[in-house]
Amino acid sequence: MVVTPSSLFALAVSRHRQPWNWSLHCAALVLFGLALFSHGYLMLAASLILLGVGFFELRLDTPPDNRWFRFVRGGVEWEKNWSAAPWNRVKWSRLAFTVLAAGLAVWALWDRELAALMLLAGFAVLAWVVRLNRENGIDP
């Protein structure tokens, strides 16, 4: 059997989209943020190990029906829809904004800039409020 990079990528994406693996990737992202904030190299290694474990086939029970796994299912569906959408100007601009915000978050965590972190958190809350208002029919 010939293994190509595209088949490896498809396998990684299919395993990433399972609820337990997605949960491990979220935990790895949180641990990565803590590693940046505390400059802890062991935490960085642990987050990378946790990220790698999230690509294995985990033979665990079906996830329980609680708030976290409902959030995970919604996140997986959002990710599938985003990757299936065509690459247009809106998708490129959202990707550029996300990369810029992630870079700013990495810088703020590494330098322990609490003002920048609070500014990012404030913008995230405002974006969440705007989304909720649009879902409820309130146009800002």
C-alpha positions as CSV (number, residue, x, y, z in Angstrom):
1,M,0.0,0.0,0.0
2,V,1.4,3.4,-1.0
3,V,1.0,6.1,1.5
4,T,0.8,9.6,0.1
5,P,0.9,12.9,2.0
6,S,-2.7,13.6,0.9
7,S,-3.9,10.2,2.4
8,L,-2.0,11.0,5.6
9,F,-3.6,14.4,5.8
10,A,-7.1,12.9,5.1
11,L,-6.5,10.3,7.9
12,A,-5.4,13.1,10.3
13,V,-8.4,15.2,9.5
14,S,-10.8,12.3,9.9
15,R,-9.3,11.4,13.3
16,H,-9.2,15.1,14.4
17,R,-12.9,15.4,13.8
18,Q,-13.8,12.7,16.4
19,P,-15.1,14.2,19.7
20,W,-12.4,12.8,22.0
21,N,-9.6,13.8,19.7
22,W,-11.0,17.2,19.2
23,S,-11.1,17.5,23.0
24,L,-7.5,16.5,23.3
25,H,-6.6,19.2,20.7
26,C,-8.5,21.8,22.7
27,A,-6.6,20.8,25.9
28,A,-3.3,20.9,24.0
29,L,-4.1,24.5,22.8
30,V,-4.9,25.6,26.4
31,L,-1.7,23.9,27.7
32,F,0.2,25.6,24.9
33,G,-1.1,29.0,26.0
34,L,-0.2,28.3,29.6
35,A,3.3,27.2,28.4
36,L,3.7,30.5,26.5
37,F,2.6,32.5,29.5
38,S,4.8,30.7,32.0
39,H,7.7,30.1,29.6
40,G,7.6,26.5,30.6
41,Y,9.3,24.2,28.2
42,L,8.0,21.0,29.9
43,M,4.5,22.3,29.4
44,L,5.3,23.1,25.8
45,A,6.5,19.5,25.3
46,A,3.4,18.2,27.1
47,S,1.1,20.2,24.8
48,L,2.9,18.9,21.7
49,I,2.6,15.4,23.0
50,L,-1.1,15.9,23.7
51,L,-1.6,17.3,20.3
52,G,0.1,14.3,18.7
53,V,-2.0,11.8,20.8
54,G,-5.0,13.6,19.4
55,F,-4.2,12.2,16.0
56,F,-4.2,8.5,17.1
57,E,-7.3,6.3,16.9
58,L,-8.6,6.4,20.4
59,R,-10.9,3.5,21.2
60,L,-12.9,5.1,23.9
61,D,-16.6,4.9,24.8
62,T,-19.0,7.2,23.1
63,P,-18.8,10.6,24.7
64,P,-21.5,11.6,27.2
65,D,-24.2,14.1,26.3
66,N,-23.1,17.1,28.2
67,R,-22.3,20.7,27.5
68,W,-18.7,20.2,26.5
69,F,-19.4,17.5,23.9
70,R,-22.3,19.5,22.5
71,F,-19.8,22.3,22.1
72,V,-17.4,19.9,20.5
73,R,-20.0,18.6,18.0
74,G,-20.9,22.2,17.1
75,G,-17.2,23.0,16.6
76,V,-16.6,19.9,14.4
77,E,-19.6,20.9,12.3
78,W,-18.4,24.5,12.0
79,E,-15.0,23.2,11.0
80,K,-16.5,20.9,8.3
81,N,-18.6,23.7,6.9
82,W,-15.7,26.1,6.9
83,S,-13.4,23.7,5.1
84,A,-16.1,22.9,2.5
85,A,-16.8,26.6,1.7
86,P,-15.2,28.0,-1.4
87,W,-12.1,30.2,-1.1
88,N,-13.5,33.7,-1.7
89,R,-12.6,37.1,-0.4
90,V,-14.6,36.7,2.9
91,K,-12.9,33.4,3.7
92,W,-9.5,34.8,3.0
93,S,-10.2,37.9,5.1
94,R,-11.4,35.8,8.0
95,L,-8.4,33.6,7.8
96,A,-6.1,36.6,7.7
97,F,-7.8,38.2,10.7
98,T,-7.6,34.9,12.7
99,V,-3.9,34.5,11.9
100,L,-3.3,38.1,13.0
101,A,-5.3,37.6,16.2
102,A,-3.5,34.4,17.0
103,G,-0.1,36.0,16.4
104,L,-1.1,38.9,18.7
105,A,-2.3,36.4,21.3
106,V,1.0,34.4,21.1
107,W,3.0,37.7,21.5
108,A,0.8,38.8,24.4
109,L,1.2,35.5,26.2
110,W,4.9,35.3,25.7
111,D,5.5,38.9,26.9
112,R,2.9,38.6,29.6
113,E,1.1,41.7,28.3
114,L,-2.0,41.6,30.4
115,A,-3.5,44.8,28.7
116,A,-3.3,43.2,25.3
117,L,-4.7,39.9,26.6
118,M,-7.6,41.7,28.2
119,L,-8.1,43.7,25.0
120,L,-8.3,40.4,23.0
121,A,-10.7,39.0,25.5
122,G,-12.9,42.1,25.3
123,F,-13.0,41.9,21.5
124,A,-13.9,38.2,21.7
125,V,-16.8,39.0,24.1
126,L,-18.0,41.8,21.8
127,A,-17.9,39.5,18.7
128,W,-19.9,36.9,20.7
129,V,-22.5,39.6,21.6
130,V,-22.8,40.7,18.0
131,R,-23.3,37.1,16.8
132,L,-26.0,36.5,19.5
133,N,-27.7,39.8,18.5
134,R,-27.7,38.8,14.8
135,E,-29.1,35.4,15.7
136,N,-31.9,37.1,17.7
137,G,-32.8,39.4,14.8
138,I,-31.1,42.6,16.2
139,D,-29.0,44.2,13.5
140,P,-26.3,46.4,14.9
